[in-house]
Amino acid sequence: MEAADKMKMTLTGLKGHLTRQITKCQNLSQQSPVDYTELENFLQVVESKFEYIKQHMNLYLSELYKTSIGETELEGIVNNLAQYEDDVQVKLQPDKKQIAKNKLTTASTAHPGPDVKLPQIRIPTFSGNENESWDDFWSKFVGAINSKTNIPKTTKFTYLQGLLRDEALKVISNITLTSDGYDLAVQLFKSNYDNTKRTITILVQKLLDLPTANNSTDSLQTFRLELESLLKALSLKVQIQTAEWMTKVVVRRKLPRETLDKLCTMYNKTSLTMNEITEGLHTLVERQSQPRWE
Protein backbone atom coordinates (compact mmCIF):
# COMPACT_ATOMS: atom_id res chain seq x y z
CA MET A 1 0.00 0.00 0.00
CA GLU A 2 3.04 2.32 0.27
CA ALA A 3 2.81 3.54 -3.35
CA ALA A 4 -0.96 4.00 -3.07
CA ASP A 5 -0.59 5.91 0.20
CA LYS A 6 1.91 8.29 -1.38
CA MET A 7 -0.39 8.85 -4.34
CA LYS A 8 -3.27 9.53 -1.94
CA MET A 9 -1.21 12.18 -0.13
CA THR A 10 -0.28 13.80 -3.44
CA LEU A 11 -3.91 13.72 -4.51
CA THR A 12 -4.97 15.40 -1.27
CA GLY A 13 -2.47 18.20 -1.87
CA LEU A 14 -3.63 18.67 -5.46
CA LYS A 15 -7.25 18.85 -4.36
CA GLY A 16 -6.45 21.49 -1.76
CA HIS A 17 -4.62 23.58 -4.33
CA LEU A 18 -7.51 23.27 -6.78
CA THR A 19 -9.99 24.34 -4.08
CA ARG A 20 -8.00 27.53 -3.54
CA GLN A 21 -7.91 28.15 -7.28
CA ILE A 22 -11.67 27.66 -7.58
CA THR A 23 -12.19 30.14 -4.74
CA LYS A 24 -9.99 32.65 -6.59
CA CYS A 25 -12.07 32.05 -9.72
CA GLN A 26 -15.28 32.66 -7.81
CA ASN A 27 -13.87 35.86 -6.33
CA LEU A 28 -13.00 37.13 -9.83
CA SER A 29 -16.55 36.44 -11.01
CA GLN A 30 -17.95 38.55 -8.15
CA GLN A 31 -15.85 41.63 -8.80
CA SER A 32 -17.50 44.76 -10.13
CA PRO A 33 -16.88 45.19 -12.97
CA VAL A 34 -15.86 41.64 -13.91
CA ASP A 35 -12.70 41.30 -15.99
CA TYR A 36 -14.03 38.56 -18.24
CA THR A 37 -10.72 38.07 -20.04
CA GLU A 38 -8.93 37.38 -16.78
CA LEU A 39 -11.82 35.24 -15.52
CA GLU A 40 -11.87 33.08 -18.64
CA ASN A 41 -8.08 32.71 -18.66
CA PHE A 42 -8.09 31.71 -15.00
CA LEU A 43 -10.97 29.30 -15.52
CA GLN A 44 -9.05 27.58 -18.33
CA VAL A 45 -6.10 27.06 -15.98
CA VAL A 46 -8.42 25.68 -13.27
CA GLU A 47 -9.96 23.23 -15.74
CA SER A 48 -6.49 22.17 -16.89
CA LYS A 49 -5.50 21.43 -13.29
CA PHE A 50 -8.79 19.60 -12.77
CA GLU A 51 -7.99 17.35 -15.74
CA TYR A 52 -4.57 16.68 -14.22
CA ILE A 53 -6.20 15.68 -10.92
CA LYS A 54 -8.59 13.33 -12.72
CA GLN A 55 -5.61 11.63 -14.38
CA HIS A 56 -3.97 11.27 -10.97
CA MET A 57 -7.20 9.84 -9.56
CA ASN A 58 -7.21 7.16 -12.26
CA LEU A 59 -3.59 6.31 -11.49
CA TYR A 60 -4.46 6.10 -7.78
CA LEU A 61 -7.32 3.69 -8.48
CA SER A 62 -5.10 1.58 -10.73
CA GLU A 63 -2.58 1.32 -7.91
CA LEU A 64 -5.31 0.37 -5.42
CA TYR A 65 -6.45 -2.48 -7.66
CA LYS A 66 -2.99 -4.02 -7.24
CA THR A 67 -3.33 -4.11 -3.45
CA SER A 68 -5.34 -6.36 -1.16
CA ILE A 69 -7.91 -3.69 -0.37
CA GLY A 70 -11.41 -4.99 0.31
CA GLU A 71 -14.14 -4.66 -2.28
CA THR A 72 -16.39 -2.59 -0.03
CA GLU A 73 -13.63 -0.14 0.85
CA LEU A 74 -12.59 0.16 -2.80
CA GLU A 75 -16.17 0.84 -3.84
CA GLY A 76 -16.39 3.60 -1.24
CA ILE A 77 -13.23 5.25 -2.56
CA VAL A 78 -14.50 5.06 -6.14
CA ASN A 79 -17.80 6.68 -5.10
CA ASN A 80 -16.00 9.42 -3.18
CA LEU A 81 -13.80 10.27 -6.16
CA ALA A 82 -16.81 10.30 -8.49
CA GLN A 83 -18.64 12.61 -6.06
CA TYR A 84 -15.60 14.89 -5.95
CA GLU A 85 -15.65 15.21 -9.75
CA ASP A 86 -19.35 16.09 -9.67
CA ASP A 87 -18.81 18.69 -6.92
CA VAL A 88 -16.03 20.44 -8.86
CA GLN A 89 -18.17 20.56 -12.01
CA VAL A 90 -21.03 22.11 -10.02
CA LYS A 91 -18.70 24.77 -8.58
CA LEU A 92 -17.33 25.69 -12.01
CA GLN A 93 -20.70 25.79 -13.76
CA PRO A 94 -21.79 29.33 -12.62
CA ASP A 95 -18.54 30.85 -13.89
CA LYS A 96 -18.89 29.05 -17.23
CA LYS A 97 -22.44 30.32 -17.62
CA GLN A 98 -21.38 33.86 -16.69
CA ILE A 99 -18.63 33.84 -19.32
CA ALA A 100 -20.96 32.36 -21.97
CA LYS A 101 -23.60 35.01 -21.20
CA ASN A 102 -21.03 37.79 -21.50
CA LYS A 103 -19.89 36.48 -24.88
CA LEU A 104 -23.46 36.48 -26.16
CA THR A 105 -24.00 40.04 -24.91
CA THR A 106 -20.72 41.21 -26.43
CA ALA A 107 -21.50 39.54 -29.75
CA SER A 108 -24.95 41.10 -29.97
CA THR A 109 -23.65 44.64 -29.39
CA ALA A 110 -20.48 44.38 -31.46
CA HIS A 111 -20.28 45.78 -34.98
CA PRO A 112 -20.62 43.06 -37.63
CA GLY A 113 -17.41 42.14 -39.36
CA PRO A 114 -15.56 39.27 -41.01
CA ASP A 115 -15.47 36.05 -39.03
CA VAL A 116 -11.79 35.65 -38.31
CA LYS A 117 -10.67 32.71 -36.21
CA LEU A 118 -7.14 32.69 -34.94
CA PRO A 119 -5.42 29.30 -34.72
CA GLN A 120 -5.09 27.86 -31.25
CA ILE A 121 -1.57 27.28 -30.00
CA ARG A 122 -0.98 24.24 -27.86
CA ILE A 123 1.67 24.86 -25.22
CA PRO A 124 3.39 21.75 -23.89
CA THR A 125 3.78 21.18 -20.17
CA PHE A 126 7.26 21.34 -18.67
CA SER A 127 8.56 19.37 -15.70
CA GLY A 128 12.31 20.03 -15.94
CA ASN A 129 13.30 16.56 -17.13
CA GLU A 130 16.56 16.38 -19.06
CA ASN A 131 14.84 15.08 -22.19
CA GLU A 132 12.46 18.06 -22.37
CA SER A 133 13.19 21.06 -24.57
CA TRP A 134 13.27 24.28 -22.57
CA ASP A 135 13.56 26.35 -25.76
CA ASP A 136 10.43 24.76 -27.25
CA PHE A 137 8.38 25.31 -24.10
CA TRP A 138 9.52 28.84 -23.40
CA SER A 139 9.25 30.12 -26.99
CA LYS A 140 5.64 28.89 -27.20
CA PHE A 141 4.79 30.32 -23.78
CA VAL A 142 6.29 33.69 -24.73
CA GLY A 143 4.42 33.77 -28.03
CA ALA A 144 1.05 32.75 -26.60
CA ILE A 145 1.12 34.29 -23.11
CA ASN A 146 4.16 36.22 -21.93
CA SER A 147 4.30 38.65 -24.87
CA LYS A 148 0.61 39.63 -24.60
CA THR A 149 0.35 43.10 -23.07
CA ASN A 150 -3.42 42.75 -22.53
CA ILE A 151 -3.01 39.82 -20.13
CA PRO A 152 -2.35 40.79 -16.48
CA LYS A 153 0.85 39.45 -14.98
CA THR A 154 -1.10 37.61 -12.30
CA THR A 155 -2.97 35.76 -15.04
CA LYS A 156 0.29 34.99 -16.83
CA PHE A 157 1.60 33.63 -13.54
CA THR A 158 -1.46 31.40 -13.20
CA TYR A 159 -0.99 30.13 -16.75
CA LEU A 160 2.65 29.37 -16.07
CA GLN A 161 1.81 27.45 -12.90
CA GLY A 162 -0.80 25.43 -14.79
CA LEU A 163 1.77 24.32 -17.39
CA LEU A 164 4.49 23.29 -14.96
CA ARG A 165 4.89 19.87 -13.39
CA ASP A 166 7.07 18.15 -10.81
CA GLU A 167 10.51 19.76 -10.31
CA ALA A 168 9.78 22.81 -12.49
CA LEU A 169 6.65 23.64 -10.47
CA LYS A 170 8.59 23.39 -7.20
CA VAL A 171 11.06 26.01 -8.46
CA ILE A 172 8.41 28.74 -8.24
CA SER A 173 6.01 27.16 -5.73
CA ASN A 174 6.92 29.56 -2.89
CA ILE A 175 6.53 32.79 -4.87
CA THR A 176 3.43 34.90 -4.21
CA LEU A 177 0.88 35.25 -7.01
CA THR A 178 1.44 38.96 -7.73
CA SER A 179 2.76 41.02 -10.65
CA ASP A 180 6.17 41.38 -8.98
CA GLY A 181 6.03 37.71 -8.08
CA TYR A 182 5.56 36.82 -11.75
CA ASP A 183 8.69 38.77 -12.76
CA LEU A 184 10.62 37.02 -10.00
CA ALA A 185 9.25 33.61 -11.01
CA VAL A 186 10.28 34.13 -14.64
CA GLN A 187 13.76 35.22 -13.56
CA LEU A 188 14.15 32.21 -11.26
CA PHE A 189 12.67 29.84 -13.82
CA LYS A 190 15.01 31.00 -16.60
CA SER A 191 18.06 30.89 -14.34
CA ASN A 192 17.37 27.20 -13.71
CA TYR A 193 16.50 26.03 -17.21
CA ASP A 194 17.71 28.56 -19.79
CA ASN A 195 20.95 26.62 -20.08
CA THR A 196 22.79 26.37 -23.40
CA LYS A 197 24.71 23.24 -22.40
CA ARG A 198 21.49 21.52 -21.39
CA THR A 199 19.88 22.36 -24.75
CA ILE A 200 22.91 21.15 -26.70
CA THR A 201 22.91 17.88 -24.75
CA ILE A 202 19.23 17.29 -25.59
CA LEU A 203 19.76 18.06 -29.28
CA VAL A 204 22.83 15.82 -29.53
CA GLN A 205 20.91 13.00 -27.85
CA LYS A 206 18.12 13.43 -30.39
CA LEU A 207 20.74 13.23 -33.13
CA LEU A 208 22.09 10.00 -31.65
CA ASP A 209 18.55 8.62 -31.39
CA LEU A 210 17.67 9.28 -35.04
CA PRO A 211 16.13 6.09 -36.49
CA THR A 212 18.39 4.35 -39.00
CA ALA A 213 17.21 5.01 -42.55
CA ASN A 214 16.77 2.45 -45.32
CA ASN A 215 17.03 2.99 -49.07
CA SER A 216 13.34 3.80 -49.59
CA THR A 217 12.39 7.33 -50.65
CA ASP A 218 10.07 7.88 -47.67
CA SER A 219 12.68 6.70 -45.17
CA LEU A 220 15.43 8.90 -46.63
CA GLN A 221 13.10 11.91 -46.77
CA THR A 222 12.01 11.49 -43.15
CA PHE A 223 15.65 11.10 -42.06
CA ARG A 224 16.76 14.15 -44.07
CA LEU A 225 14.04 16.45 -42.72
CA GLU A 226 14.68 15.51 -39.09
CA LEU A 227 18.45 15.71 -39.56
CA GLU A 228 18.26 19.21 -41.07
CA SER A 229 15.93 20.36 -38.29
CA LEU A 230 18.36 19.16 -35.60
CA LEU A 231 21.36 20.69 -37.35
CA LYS A 232 19.58 24.05 -37.65
CA ALA A 233 18.66 23.96 -33.97
CA LEU A 234 22.24 23.05 -33.01
CA SER A 235 23.65 25.84 -35.18
CA LEU A 236 21.84 28.36 -32.95
CA LYS A 237 23.69 27.05 -29.90
CA VAL A 238 27.10 25.91 -31.12
CA GLN A 239 29.44 26.27 -34.08
CA ILE A 240 28.45 23.21 -36.12
CA GLN A 241 31.80 23.25 -37.92
CA THR A 242 33.62 22.45 -34.69
CA ALA A 243 31.49 19.34 -34.17
CA GLU A 244 31.20 18.28 -37.83
CA TRP A 245 33.40 15.21 -37.42
CA MET A 246 31.15 13.85 -34.68
CA THR A 247 28.01 14.66 -36.63
CA LYS A 248 29.32 12.91 -39.74
CA VAL A 249 30.20 9.79 -37.75
CA VAL A 250 26.65 9.61 -36.40
CA VAL A 251 25.03 10.25 -39.78
CA ARG A 252 27.20 7.69 -41.60
CA ARG A 253 26.08 5.05 -39.12
CA LYS A 254 22.43 5.95 -39.71
CA LEU A 255 22.51 5.80 -43.53
CA PRO A 256 22.68 2.61 -45.63
CA ARG A 257 25.97 1.83 -47.36
CA GLU A 258 24.27 1.97 -50.75
CA THR A 259 22.99 5.48 -50.08
CA LEU A 260 26.41 6.70 -48.91
CA ASP A 261 27.98 5.28 -52.10
CA LYS A 262 25.43 7.15 -54.22
CA LEU A 263 26.21 10.40 -52.42
CA CYS A 264 29.96 9.95 -52.86
CA THR A 265 29.45 9.19 -56.56
CA MET A 266 27.27 12.27 -56.89
CA TYR A 267 30.12 14.51 -55.66
CA ASN A 268 32.93 12.29 -56.96
CA LYS A 269 34.46 12.28 -53.47
CA THR A 270 35.15 9.68 -50.80
CA SER A 271 34.60 12.07 -47.86
CA LEU A 272 31.64 14.43 -47.72
CA THR A 273 30.84 17.50 -45.64
CA MET A 274 27.54 17.71 -43.73
CA ASN A 275 26.24 20.24 -46.26
CA GLU A 276 27.03 17.83 -49.08
CA ILE A 277 25.31 14.99 -47.23
CA THR A 278 22.10 16.95 -46.59
CA GLU A 279 22.00 18.54 -50.05
CA GLY A 280 22.88 15.21 -51.64
CA LEU A 281 20.05 13.49 -49.76
CA HIS A 282 17.67 16.17 -51.00
CA THR A 283 18.75 15.59 -54.60
CA LEU A 284 18.65 11.81 -54.20
CA VAL A 285 15.12 11.88 -52.76
CA GLU A 286 13.94 14.09 -55.64
CA ARG A 287 15.46 11.71 -58.20
CA GLN A 288 13.89 8.66 -56.59
CA SER A 289 10.52 10.45 -56.46
CA GLN A 290 10.46 11.10 -60.22
CA PRO A 291 8.19 8.72 -62.19
CA ARG A 292 9.99 6.23 -64.34
CA TRP A 293 8.80 5.86 -67.92
CA GLU A 294 9.09 2.41 -69.43
Rosetta blueprint (number, residue, H / E / L):
1 M L
2 E H
3 A H
4 A H
5 D H
6 K H
7 M H
8 K H
9 M H
10 T H
11 L H
12 T H
13 G H
14 L H
15 K H
16 G H
17 H H
18 L H
19 T H
20 R H
21 Q H
22 I H
23 T H
24 K H
25 C H
26 Q H
27 N H
28 L H
29 S H
30 Q L
31 Q L
32 S L
33 P L
34 V L
35 D L
36 Y H
37 T H
38 E H
39 L H
40 E H
41 N H
42 F H
43 L H
44 Q H
45 V H
46 V H
47 E H
48 S H
49 K H
50 F H
51 E H
52 Y H
53 I H
54 K H
55 Q H
56 H H
57 M H
58 N H
59 L H
60 Y H
61 L H
62 S H
63 E H
64 L H
65 Y H
66 K L
67 T L
68 S L
69 I L
70 G L
71 E H
72 T H
73 E H
74 L H
75 E H
76 G H
77 I H
78 V H
79 N H
80 N H
81 L H
82 A H
83 Q H
84 Y H
85 E H
86 D H
87 D H
88 V H
89 Q H
90 V H
91 K H
92 L H
93 Q H
94 P H
95 D H
96 K H
97 K H
98 Q H
99 I H
100 A H
101 K H
102 N H
103 K H
104 L H
105 T H
106 T H
107 A H
108 S H
109 T H
110 A L
111 H L
112 P L
113 G L
114 P L
115 D L
116 V L
117 K L
118 L L
119 P L
120 Q L
121 I L
122 R L
123 I L
124 P L
125 T L
126 F E
127 S L
128 G L
129 N L
130 E L
131 N L
132 E L
133 S L
134 W H
135 D H
136 D H
137 F H
138 W H
139 S H
140 K H
141 F H
142 V H
143 G H
144 A H
145 I H
146 N H
147 S L
148 K L
149 T L
150 N L
151 I L
152 P L
153 K H
154 T H
155 T H
156 K H
157 F H
158 T H
159 Y H
160 L H
161 Q H
162 G H
163 L H
164 L E
165 R L
166 D H
167 E H
168 A H
169 L H
170 K H
171 V H
172 I L
173 S L
174 N L
175 I L
176 T L
177 L L
178 T L
179 S H
180 D H
181 G H
182 Y H
183 D H
184 L H
185 A H
186 V H
187 Q H
188 L H
189 F H
190 K H
191 S H
192 N H
193 Y H
194 D L
195 N L
196 T H
197 K H
198 R H
199 T H
200 I H
201 T H
202 I H
203 L H
204 V H
205 Q H
206 K H
207 L H
208 L H
209 D L
210 L L
211 P L
212 T L
213 A L
214 N L
215 N L
216 S L
217 T H
218 D H
219 S H
220 L H
221 Q H
222 T H
223 F H
224 R H
225 L H
226 E H
227 L H
228 E H
229 S H
230 L H
231 L H
232 K H
233 A H
234 L H
235 S H
236 L L
237 K L
238 V L
239 Q L
240 I H
241 Q H
242 T H
243 A H
244 E H
245 W H
246 M H
247 T H
248 K H
249 V H
250 V H
251 V H
252 R H
253 R H
254 K H
255 L L
256 P L
257 R H
258 E H
259 T H
260 L H
261 D H
262 K H
263 L H
264 C H
265 T H
266 M H
267 Y H
268 N L
269 K L
270 T L
271 S L
272 L L
273 T L
274 M H
275 N H
276 E H
277 I H
278 T H
279 E H
280 G H
281 L H
282 H H
283 T H
284 L H
285 V H
286 E H
287 R H
288 Q H
289 S H
290 Q L
291 P L
292 R L
293 W L
294 E L
